């Protein structure tokens, strides 16, 4: 039985995890796909670098053409991050009739429409489910399950890092800086947490979901963003006295043939908004349709 050959762009933390899954779950993948899957080539920046996963050195390359121009590679998995260089690699791969899997929300928020258009023109699949809400199959639901519905509103918690910080601040009365440091130590927040705490990560996710849900192009610049960096313990305690809890919510609303998309801090009444009492790193999404 012929295996599906995969090219991997990147071998960092996520890329190493992909290699482990493919190597250690062949039986399950065989059952799901119907044939073996093998990694044929991996694009890296330094072939001599020591890594947490053992791979055959012959699989490593610093030349993206070794993947993009290889006719035996059918699927390209992008886990290298970045935007402009990655966009060029994926456009070339799509034009070479290769299917793409990516979790790059930064890329999809900025160039998603272009990539999807090129994928459609070349009869290729472009899967990016993991770019929004982790394991929640929200994008698949929008594209497949709700394709015949006219979605009018989407609202939810789409960033686990900020939800963890706000939860700890609210429940334990801790200062923002203290909780952020703890989140970084636990791996919930990056060393440079700006993308999360200033709302950019969640804004990118809302732009992707609004574009799919409303079937219109929503640029990242169209999203009004407000993060959590100015939230104080006093803000949270005052809200708690009034029966409210604070969440960083993404909101997208269809208004006729136009839409508005925003990301801001909201105080949710604990009795009325029980569904939004999502704590720690958990996320959730709600939609309204006609």
C-alpha positions in Angstrom: 0.0 0.0 0.0 1.5 3.3 -1.1 2.0 5.8 1.8 1.1 9.5 1.7 4.3 11.5 1.7 4.3 14.6 3.9 6.6 17.7 3.8 7.0 19.5 7.1 7.8 23.2 7.2 9.5 23.7 10.6 10.7 21.4 13.4 10.3 23.5 16.5 8.1 22.5 19.5 4.9 22.0 17.3 6.8 20.4 14.4 8.5 17.9 16.7 5.0 17.0 18.1 3.7 16.4 14.6 6.6 14.0 13.9 6.0 12.1 17.1 2.3 11.8 16.3 2.9 10.5 12.8 5.6 8.0 14.1 3.7 6.8 17.2 0.1 6.6 15.9 0.5 4.9 12.6 -2.2 2.3 13.4 -4.7 5.0 14.2 -3.8 7.0 11.2 -4.0 4.0 8.9 -7.5 3.4 10.3 -8.6 7.0 9.7 -6.8 7.6 6.3 -6.7 4.2 4.8 -2.9 4.1 4.1 0.4 4.9 5.9 1.7 8.4 6.3 5.4 9.2 6.2 7.4 12.4 6.6 9.6 12.6 3.6 11.3 16.0 4.1 11.5 18.6 6.8 12.5 22.3 6.3 14.7 23.6 9.1 17.0 26.6 9.6 19.9 24.6 10.9 20.4 20.9 10.1 23.0 20.5 12.8 20.8 21.8 15.7 20.1 19.3 18.5 16.3 18.6 18.8 14.0 16.9 21.2 12.8 14.5 18.6 15.1 12.1 16.7 14.8 12.2 13.0 16.9 10.8 10.2 19.3 13.6 9.2 18.6 12.8 5.5 15.1 14.2 6.0 16.3 17.6 7.0 16.8 20.4 4.4 17.3 24.2 4.4 15.9 24.5 0.9 12.1 24.8 0.7 12.2 23.7 -3.0 13.1 20.2 -1.8 9.6 20.0 -0.5 7.6 22.3 -2.8 9.0 20.8 -6.0 9.0 17.2 -4.9 6.2 15.5 -7.0 5.9 12.7 -4.4 5.0 15.0 -1.6 1.2 15.4 -1.5 0.7 17.2 1.8 2.6 20.1 3.3 2.2 20.7 7.0 3.3 24.3 8.0 4.5 24.8 11.5 7.3 27.3 11.0 5.2 30.4 11.9 5.8 33.8 10.4 3.8 35.5 7.7 5.4 36.8 4.5 8.0 34.1 3.8 5.5 31.4 4.9 2.9 32.9 2.6 5.3 32.6 -0.4 6.1 28.9 0.5 2.4 28.0 0.8 1.4 29.8 -2.4 4.2 27.9 -4.3 3.1 24.6 -2.7 -0.6 25.2 -3.7 0.4 26.0 -7.3 2.4 22.8 -7.2 -0.9 21.0 -6.4 -0.1 20.2 -2.8 -2.6 20.2 0.0 -1.8 22.3 3.0 -2.3 22.0 6.8 -1.5 25.0 9.0 -2.2 26.3 12.4 -0.8 29.7 11.6 -3.5 32.2 12.7 -1.3 35.2 12.0 -0.9 34.1 8.4 -4.5 33.2 7.9 -5.8 36.5 9.4 -3.6 38.5 7.0 -3.5 36.4 3.8 -6.2 33.7 4.4 -8.5 35.0 1.6 -5.6 34.9 -1.0 -4.5 31.4 0.1 -8.0 30.0 0.0 -8.5 31.5 -3.5 -5.3 29.9 -4.8 -6.2 26.6 -3.1 -9.6 26.6 -4.9 -8.0 27.5 -8.2 -5.6 24.6 -8.0 -8.1 22.0 -6.6 -6.2 21.7 -3.3 -7.3 21.5 0.3 -6.2 24.2 2.8 -7.0 23.1 6.4 -6.4 25.5 9.2 -8.8 24.3 11.9 -6.1 24.4 14.6 -5.5 28.1 14.0 -8.5 29.1 16.1 -9.7 27.8 19.5 -7.3 24.8 19.7 -9.3 21.6 19.8 -12.7 23.2 19.4 -13.9 22.4 15.8 -15.3 25.9 15.3 -14.0 26.5 11.8 -15.2 23.2 10.5 -18.6 23.9 12.0 -18.7 27.3 10.2 -17.7 25.9 6.8 -19.7 22.6 6.9 -22.3 22.4 9.6 -23.6 26.0 9.4 -23.0 26.6 5.7 -26.7 27.0 4.9 -27.4 29.3 7.8 -27.1 33.1 7.9 -24.9 33.8 10.9 -25.6 37.2 12.4 -23.4 37.2 15.5 -20.4 35.5 17.0 -19.2 36.1 20.5 -16.8 34.2 22.8 -13.6 33.7 24.7 -10.9 32.8 22.1 -7.7 33.4 24.0 -6.9 31.0 26.9 -3.9 33.0 28.2 -6.0 36.1 29.0 -8.8 34.1 30.4 -6.3 32.4 32.8 -4.9 35.7 33.9 -8.3 37.3 34.5 -9.5 34.2 36.3 -6.6 34.2 38.7 -6.8 37.9 39.3 -10.5 37.7 40.0 -10.6 34.5 42.2 -7.4 35.1 44.1 -7.1 38.9 44.2 -3.6 38.8 42.6 -1.9 41.6 40.6 -1.7 41.4 36.9 2.1 41.3 36.8 2.2 38.5 39.3 -0.3 36.3 37.4 1.4 37.0 34.1 4.7 35.8 35.4 3.0 32.6 36.7 1.4 32.1 33.3 4.8 32.3 31.6 6.3 29.8 34.1 3.5 27.4 33.4 3.8 27.8 29.6 0.4 29.5 29.2 2.1 32.8 28.1 5.0 33.4 25.8 8.2 35.1 27.0 6.9 38.1 25.0 3.2 38.0 25.9 2.2 41.1 23.9 0.2 39.2 21.3 -2.0 37.6 23.9 -2.4 40.3 26.6 -2.8 43.2 24.1 -5.5 41.3 22.3 -3.8 40.7 18.9 -4.0 36.9 19.0 -7.7 37.0 19.7 -8.3 39.7 17.1 -6.7 37.4 14.5 -8.9 34.6 15.4 -12.0 36.8 15.3 -11.0 38.0 11.8 -10.7 34.4 10.6 -14.0 33.4 12.1 -15.9 36.4 10.9 -14.6 36.0 7.4 -15.8 32.4 7.3 -19.1 33.0 9.2 -20.2 36.1 7.3 -18.7 35.0 3.9 -17.0 38.4 3.5 -13.4 39.6 3.7 -12.6 40.8 7.2 -9.1 42.3 7.5 -7.2 42.4 10.8 -7.2 46.2 10.5 -11.0 46.0 10.6 -11.0 44.6 14.2 -11.1 47.1 17.0 -8.8 45.7 19.7 -8.5 46.4 23.5 -6.4 44.0 25.6 -6.2 43.4 29.4 -2.9 45.1 30.3 -4.6 48.0 32.1 -7.0 45.8 34.2 -6.4 46.1 38.0 -7.4 44.1 41.0 -9.7 47.0 42.0 -11.5 46.8 38.6 -12.2 43.1 39.2 -13.2 43.4 42.8 -15.5 46.3 42.1 -17.2 44.3 39.4 -17.5 41.3 41.7 -19.3 43.4 44.3 -21.9 44.2 41.6 -22.2 40.5 40.5 -20.0 40.8 37.4 -16.9 39.0 36.2 -14.5 40.3 33.6 -13.7 38.5 30.4 -11.9 39.4 27.2 -14.6 38.8 24.6 -14.4 38.7 20.8 -17.5 40.0 19.1 -18.5 40.0 15.4 -21.8 41.2 14.2 -23.3 41.2 10.7 -25.2 44.4 9.9 -26.9 44.0 6.6 -24.1 43.6 4.0 -21.5 44.9 6.4 -20.0 43.7 9.6 -18.3 45.0 12.7 -15.7 43.1 14.7 -14.2 44.0 18.0 -12.2 42.6 20.9 -12.7 44.2 24.3 -13.1 43.6 28.0 -16.6 43.0 29.1 -18.2 42.6 32.5 -20.6 39.7 32.4 -23.3 39.3 34.9 -22.8 36.0 36.7 -26.5 35.2 37.0 -27.5 36.1 33.5 -24.3 35.0 31.7 -23.6 31.7 33.4 -22.4 30.4 30.1 -19.6 32.9 30.2 -18.3 31.7 33.5 -15.6 29.9 31.6 -12.5 29.8 33.8 -8.7 29.3 33.5 -7.4 28.6 30.0 -10.8 27.3 28.7 -12.4 28.9 25.7 -15.9 29.0 24.3 -17.8 30.4 21.3 -21.5 31.3 20.8 -23.3 32.1 17.5 -26.6 33.5 16.5 -28.2 32.8 13.1 -31.3 33.6 11.2 
